[in-house]
């Protein structure tokens, strides 16, 4: 037997001992992949949200493109794996988002190397803005927890029926909380009057509309993941 645990048996092919962790990784944990996607979408959305974009008279931030997908993946987590597993994924995403913000802040404060002349550009685009970070993290926690809780409670009340209705209902509530918390903390006083109301309403409307448009994909993914997990459990 070799140091790696490989057993040689003459002309037979070698057999390698796999640790429990290696066997789990080889089996392909769907939950882990979904959580990784969840976290990645959140981090990308938070980074690009620093840019405000004008669509005619309306103003949105860069997070509008991918952030609705965060809620879609969150729906998959809550519907298939339950509230406890969804909370674990939400807290993981929150912790990594906070770590990203702190890393950007430390990098911003670190002295620039001689000849590197992009410090001002770095600070302008990725500079640590406590208000934006607080808004993003607070909105994410509040919105995602509410979304997952509503979806799970509706599932209990309906005995697992009316999936589309439950997804839309949880989205309406979760995105409303998320959008109001983020916009209020991040841009109250920066964007004023009707511009603020329009920014908040448009952001909420786009996010909800995106999830409604993608609803057939969401339900299909939920169905396939649930079926795959049921087959694995047998």
SULFENHU-V210322 format. One record per residue. N is the residue number from 1. PHI is phi as a letter, one per 20 degrees, with the letter a starting at -180 (* if undefined). Layout:
n=(N	N)
phi=(PHI	PHI)
This chain:
n=(1	2	3	4	5	6	7	8	9	10	11	12	13	14	15	16	17	18	19	20	21	22	23	24	25	26	27	28	29	30	31	32	33	34	35	36	37	38	39	40	41	42	43	44	45	46	47	48	49	50	51	52	53	54	55	56	57	58	59	60	61	62	63	64	65	66	67	68	69	70	71	72	73	74	75	76	77	78	79	80	81	82	83	84	85	86	87	88	89	90	91	92	93	94	95	96	97	98	99	100	101	102	103	104	105	106	107	108	109	110	111	112	113	114	115	116	117	118	119	120	121	122	123	124	125	126	127	128	129	130	131	132	133	134	135	136	137	138	139	140	141	142	143	144	145	146	147	148	149	150	151	152	153	154	155	156	157	158	159	160	161	162	163	164	165	166	167	168	169	170	171	172	173	174	175	176	177	178	179	180	181	182	183	184	185	186	187	188	189	190	191	192	193	194	195	196	197	198	199	200	201	202	203	204	205	206	207	208	209	210	211	212	213	214	215	216	217	218	219	220	221	222	223	224	225	226	227	228	229	230	231	232	233	234)
phi=(*	e	f	e	n	e	d	e	c	m	e	f	f	f	d	d	f	d	f	g	f	f	f	f	f	f	f	m	f	f	g	f	f	f	f	f	f	g	f	f	f	f	f	f	f	f	f	e	f	f	e	e	c	d	d	m	e	e	c	c	d	f	f	f	f	d	g	g	f	f	f	f	f	f	f	f	f	f	f	e	d	n	f	f	f	f	f	f	f	f	f	f	f	f	f	f	f	f	f	f	f	f	f	f	f	f	f	f	f	f	f	f	f	f	n	e	d	d	f	f	f	f	f	f	e	d	g	f	d	g	f	f	f	f	f	f	f	f	f	f	f	f	f	f	f	f	g	f	f	f	f	f	f	f	f	f	f	d	l	n	e	l	g	f	f	f	f	f	f	f	f	g	f	f	f	f	f	g	f	f	f	f	f	f	f	e	c	f	n	e	d	d	l	f	f	f	f	f	f	f	f	f	g	f	f	f	f	f	f	f	f	f	f	e	g	g	f	f	f	f	f	g	f	f	f	f	f	f	f	f	f	f	f	f)
